[in-house]
């Protein structure tokens, strides 16, 4: 998805789905899989799929992401700035990251065993989590304050949005960890940076592998 402001300086927001990238690469590699939304619920070679997904954590991912953006952004821009005007003005975009999400899917052979593991995680985590532990999970050394002097959001949430679905969330400021079941045998874990400034590594595209690495570490 690309959203462009209709007047100068034509600010743009590009939303990319990494799961679709992994799915395309997996098909090229000859893997068979079942995908529900953004979740791989079955796969013929899980280790190979994980290797493909990890390519988004490498420095080469920076060039791939830039190529994807360059492929479409200037064609969309022509509605506000013609190709001749783009060429004459040498108009170019520079890319930075605003929000990102990293997920890990744990596939179980037995659905009952998955439920036991998930229930155990919830029971143990809720009783042991305190501010110091939460800060360690999110890789923070000190408690930050907002511009108005208030402390960031700190919240443990247990939701049951639909029957037989439990979602466990840990919020800390602009960072969120989420665990829930997907399908009958998949336990899905997500680390979300609602604003990448919370990761303390900058926002420019060149920092993308470092951002992904920090979100991945939160799920370890």
Secondary structure, 3 states (H helix, E strand, C coil): CEEECCCCCCCEEECCCHHHHHHHHHHHCCCCEEEECCEEEEECCHHHHHHHHHHHHCCHHHHHHHHHHHHHHHHHHCCCCCHHHHHHHCCCCCCECCCEEEEEEEECCCHHHHHHHHHHHHHHHHHHCCHHHHHHHCCCCCCCECCCCCECCEEEEEECCCCCCCEEEEEECCEEEEEEEECCCEEEEEEEECCHHHHCCCCEHHHHHHHHHHHHHHCC
